[in-house]
């Protein structure tokens, strides 16, 4: 009998609801989800679950909690909730954004959110002047900019974003927060240095991104880092088997993709599927998790 493993992946847990992004998970809704999951599932550390999956000793109702990218609220908001409920989790961190960095989408959000007045002039960045007269319009401008910039090559995208503002509000963890997560008993996993789509860069650059991202985290926590999350993570699109081989050659034990589904004992540990919980809270969570258990990963 193949006992399935559900891996729940989160990104951010906000301290309070954000009027511009009401769909994003906040502390109250995260705690509601955690109560449901711990009531109906047995939550294990990811490394332990991967080992027991391979040994066919995984208990029924097994699940893991993980976070991607390395947002500061993972440490300041999510960690205390996890500790309160005695739930282990794995935090996959893109090391290049530590200590004052922000990811490109967050930079775009900061430009629009922090704009004063009802107009935003971005003509010098190759865009136009936009009406920000209400929260709905402000959010629409954010969505439009992210969609447009997301279609550009990585270098051009960064150049356009840098032309929008001199600095951006940091959103990611500090090295000390990563160390605090480790010391609290949480697992730290790697997610490259700068979070590139691996298929968009050369093999040499991909190897360096993987190795250097891991090395920086190991330097911080003074312990091995053996888990990995593919940036964006769609098999065949964001990464390929050549990248899987890179992870194996560098000694990683397991890696998480963005393919939906549950892992079983015959699942390649370098191609673990996952489940992304609904951001709007607990309703329907258990039903969606049940459906995910029977999905075949793409």
C-alpha positions as CSV (number, residue, x, y, z in Angstrom):
1,X,0.0,0.0,0.0
2,X,1.4,3.4,-1.0
3,X,0.8,5.9,1.8
4,X,0.7,9.4,0.4
5,X,2.6,12.5,1.6
6,X,1.1,16.0,1.3
7,X,3.5,18.9,1.3
8,X,1.9,22.2,1.9
9,X,3.8,25.2,0.5
10,X,3.3,28.7,1.7
11,X,5.0,32.0,0.8
12,X,3.9,34.8,3.0
13,X,1.9,35.1,6.3
14,X,1.0,38.8,6.9
15,X,0.6,40.1,10.4
16,X,-2.8,41.6,9.4
17,X,-4.9,41.8,6.3
18,X,-3.6,44.0,3.4
19,X,-6.3,46.2,1.8
20,X,-4.4,46.0,-1.5
21,X,-4.1,42.2,-1.4
22,X,-7.1,40.9,0.6
23,X,-6.6,37.4,-0.8
24,X,-3.1,37.1,0.9
25,X,-2.9,34.9,3.9
26,X,-2.7,36.6,7.3
27,X,-1.8,35.4,10.7
28,X,-5.4,34.6,11.8
29,X,-6.2,32.6,8.6
30,X,-2.9,30.8,8.8
31,X,-3.6,29.7,12.4
32,X,-7.0,28.5,11.3
33,X,-5.5,26.4,8.6
34,X,-2.8,25.1,10.9
35,X,-5.5,23.9,13.4
36,X,-7.3,22.0,10.7
37,X,-4.2,20.4,9.3
38,X,-2.9,19.3,12.7
39,X,-6.3,17.9,13.7
40,X,-6.6,15.7,10.6
41,X,-3.0,15.1,9.5
42,X,0.3,14.1,11.2
43,X,2.8,16.8,10.4
44,X,6.4,15.7,10.1
45,X,9.7,17.5,9.3
46,X,10.2,17.2,5.5
47,X,13.6,15.4,5.8
48,X,12.0,12.8,8.1
49,X,9.0,12.4,5.8
50,X,11.3,11.9,2.8
51,X,13.3,9.2,4.6
52,X,10.2,7.4,5.8
53,X,8.6,7.6,2.4
54,X,11.6,5.8,1.0
55,X,11.6,3.2,3.8
56,X,7.8,2.7,3.4
57,X,7.3,3.6,7.1
58,X,5.4,6.8,6.5
59,X,2.3,7.0,8.8
60,X,-1.2,7.5,7.5
61,X,-2.2,11.1,7.1
62,X,1.4,12.4,6.8
63,X,1.9,16.0,5.8
64,X,4.7,18.6,5.8
65,X,4.6,22.4,6.1
66,X,7.1,24.4,4.0
67,X,7.7,28.1,3.0
68,X,9.3,29.4,-0.1
69,X,11.6,32.4,-1.0
70,X,12.5,33.6,2.5
71,X,10.1,36.4,3.4
72,X,10.7,38.2,6.7
73,X,7.1,37.5,7.9
74,X,8.0,33.8,7.8
75,X,10.2,34.5,10.9
76,X,8.3,37.3,12.5
77,X,4.7,36.1,12.0
78,X,4.6,32.4,10.9
79,X,7.3,31.1,13.3
80,X,5.5,32.0,16.6
81,X,2.3,30.4,15.3
82,X,4.2,27.2,14.3
83,X,5.9,27.1,17.7
84,X,2.6,27.7,19.6
85,X,1.1,24.6,17.8
86,X,4.4,22.7,18.0
87,X,4.5,22.2,14.2
88,X,7.8,21.6,12.3
89,X,8.3,23.4,9.0
90,X,10.9,23.8,6.3
91,X,11.9,27.2,5.0
92,X,13.4,27.4,1.5
93,X,15.4,30.6,1.2
94,X,16.8,32.4,-1.8
95,X,20.0,33.6,-0.2
96,X,20.8,36.6,-2.4
97,X,17.8,38.5,-1.0
98,X,18.8,38.2,2.6
99,X,19.7,41.3,4.7
100,X,17.7,44.0,3.0
101,X,16.6,42.6,-0.3
102,X,13.3,42.2,-2.0
103,X,12.1,40.2,-5.0
104,X,11.1,42.0,-8.2
105,X,7.4,41.7,-7.8
106,X,7.7,43.2,-4.3
107,X,9.7,46.0,-5.7
108,X,6.9,46.8,-8.2
109,X,4.3,46.7,-5.4
110,X,6.4,49.0,-3.3
111,X,6.7,51.6,-6.1
112,X,2.9,51.7,-6.5
113,X,2.0,51.4,-2.9
114,X,4.3,54.1,-1.8
115,X,3.4,56.6,-4.5
116,X,2.0,59.8,-3.1
117,X,-1.0,61.5,-4.8
118,X,-3.4,60.2,-7.4
119,X,-1.0,59.9,-10.3
120,X,2.1,57.8,-10.9
121,X,4.4,58.8,-13.7
122,X,6.5,55.9,-15.1
123,X,7.2,57.3,-18.5
124,X,11.0,57.3,-17.8
125,X,10.7,53.5,-17.2
126,X,9.0,52.9,-20.5
127,X,5.4,52.9,-19.2
128,X,2.9,55.7,-18.9
129,X,1.2,57.9,-16.3
130,X,-1.4,56.0,-14.2
131,X,-4.4,57.0,-12.1
132,X,-4.1,55.8,-8.5
133,X,-7.2,57.5,-7.2
134,X,-8.5,54.5,-5.3
135,X,-7.3,51.2,-4.0
136,X,-8.9,49.3,-6.9
137,X,-7.0,51.3,-9.5
138,X,-3.8,51.1,-7.5
139,X,-4.1,47.3,-7.4
140,X,-4.9,47.2,-11.2
141,X,-1.7,49.2,-11.9
142,X,0.3,46.7,-9.8
143,X,-1.2,43.7,-11.6
144,X,-0.6,45.3,-15.1
145,X,3.0,46.1,-14.3
146,X,3.8,42.7,-12.9
147,X,2.2,41.0,-15.9
148,X,4.1,43.2,-18.4
149,X,7.4,42.9,-16.7
150,X,7.0,39.2,-16.2
151,X,7.1,38.8,-20.0
152,X,10.5,40.5,-20.3
153,X,13.9,38.8,-20.2
154,X,15.4,38.8,-16.7
155,X,18.0,41.4,-17.3
156,X,15.6,43.9,-19.1
157,X,13.0,43.4,-16.3
158,X,15.5,44.3,-13.6
159,X,16.7,47.3,-15.5
160,X,13.2,48.6,-15.9
161,X,12.4,48.1,-12.3
162,X,15.6,49.8,-11.1
163,X,14.6,52.8,-13.2
164,X,11.3,53.2,-11.2
165,X,12.8,54.1,-7.8
166,X,16.2,54.6,-6.1
167,X,15.4,52.1,-3.4
168,X,12.7,49.6,-2.4
169,X,11.4,48.5,1.0
170,X,13.0,45.2,2.0
171,X,10.7,42.2,2.4
172,X,13.0,39.3,3.0
173,X,14.6,37.8,6.0
174,X,17.9,38.7,7.6
175,X,20.7,36.2,8.2
176,X,20.0,36.4,11.9
177,X,16.3,35.4,11.2
178,X,17.4,32.4,9.2
179,X,19.7,31.4,12.1
180,X,16.8,31.9,14.5
181,X,14.6,29.6,12.5
182,X,17.3,26.9,12.5
183,X,17.9,27.2,16.2
184,X,14.2,26.9,16.9
185,X,14.2,23.5,15.3
186,X,12.9,24.4,11.9
187,X,14.6,23.0,8.7
188,X,16.4,25.3,6.3
189,X,16.3,24.5,2.5
190,X,18.0,26.2,-0.4
191,X,16.3,27.9,-3.4
192,X,19.3,29.3,-5.3
193,X,20.9,32.7,-4.9
194,X,18.7,35.0,-7.0
195,X,15.7,32.8,-7.7
196,X,16.1,32.5,-11.5
197,X,14.0,30.2,-13.6
198,X,16.7,27.6,-14.1
199,X,15.8,26.9,-17.8
200,X,16.5,30.6,-18.6
201,X,20.2,30.4,-17.6
202,X,23.2,28.4,-18.7
203,X,24.1,25.1,-17.1
204,X,27.2,26.7,-15.5
205,X,25.1,29.5,-14.0
206,X,22.5,27.1,-12.8
207,X,25.2,25.0,-11.0
208,X,26.6,28.1,-9.4
209,X,23.1,29.4,-8.3
210,X,22.4,26.0,-6.7
211,X,25.8,25.6,-5.0
212,X,26.3,29.2,-3.9
213,X,22.8,29.6,-2.5
214,X,23.3,26.4,-0.4
215,X,26.8,27.4,0.7
216,X,25.6,30.8,2.0
217,X,22.8,29.2,4.1
218,X,25.2,26.5,5.4
219,X,27.6,29.3,6.4
220,X,24.8,31.0,8.3
221,X,23.4,28.0,10.2
222,X,26.6,26.1,10.4
223,X,24.8,22.9,9.4
224,X,24.2,20.9,6.2
225,X,21.4,22.0,3.9
226,X,20.1,19.0,2.0
227,X,16.7,20.1,0.8
228,X,15.9,22.3,-2.3
229,X,12.9,24.0,-3.9
230,X,13.0,24.7,-7.6
231,X,12.3,28.5,-8.3
232,X,8.8,28.7,-9.8
233,X,9.1,24.9,-10.0
234,X,7.1,23.7,-13.0
235,X,8.6,20.5,-14.3
236,X,9.7,20.7,-18.0
237,X,9.2,24.5,-18.0
238,X,11.0,26.0,-15.1
239,X,13.5,23.2,-14.7
240,X,14.5,20.0,-16.5
241,X,16.1,16.7,-15.7
242,X,19.6,18.2,-16.2
243,X,18.9,20.4,-13.1
244,X,17.7,17.3,-11.2
245,X,21.1,15.7,-12.0
246,X,22.8,18.8,-10.7
247,X,21.1,18.5,-7.4
248,X,22.0,14.8,-7.1
249,X,25.6,15.5,-8.0
250,X,25.8,18.2,-5.3
251,X,24.4,15.8,-2.7
252,X,20.9,17.1,-2.1
253,X,18.4,14.5,-0.5
254,X,15.2,15.9,-1.9
255,X,13.6,18.7,-3.9
256,X,10.1,20.2,-4.1
257,X,8.5,21.1,-7.4
258,X,5.3,23.2,-8.1
259,X,3.5,20.2,-9.6
260,X,0.3,19.4,-7.7
261,X,-0.3,16.1,-6.1
262,X,1.0,13.9,-3.2
263,X,4.2,12.0,-3.0
264,X,4.4,8.2,-2.7
265,X,7.2,5.7,-2.1
266,X,7.9,5.4,-5.8
267,X,8.1,9.2,-6.3
268,X,11.5,10.5,-7.2
269,X,12.6,12.5,-4.1
270,X,14.0,15.1,-6.4
271,X,10.6,15.6,-8.0
272,X,8.3,15.9,-5.0
273,X,4.8,17.4,-5.8
274,X,3.1,19.8,-3.4
275,X,-0.1,21.4,-2.4
276,X,-0.7,25.1,-2.3
277,X,-3.3,26.0,0.4
278,X,-6.0,28.4,-0.5
279,X,-5.0,31.9,0.6
280,X,-8.5,33.0,1.7
281,X,-8.5,30.7,4.7
282,X,-9.8,27.4,6.1
283,X,-13.1,26.8,4.2
284,X,-12.6,24.1,1.7
285,X,-9.0,23.4,2.8
286,X,-9.6,19.7,3.8
287,X,-11.6,19.0,0.6
288,X,-8.9,20.5,-1.6
289,X,-6.3,18.5,0.2
290,X,-8.3,15.3,-0.2
291,X,-8.5,16.0,-4.0
292,X,-4.8,16.7,-4.1
293,X,-4.1,13.3,-2.6
294,X,-5.5,11.5,-5.7
295,X,-4.0,13.9,-8.3
296,X,-1.3,12.6,-10.6
297,X,1.6,15.2,-10.7
298,X,2.0,16.8,-14.1
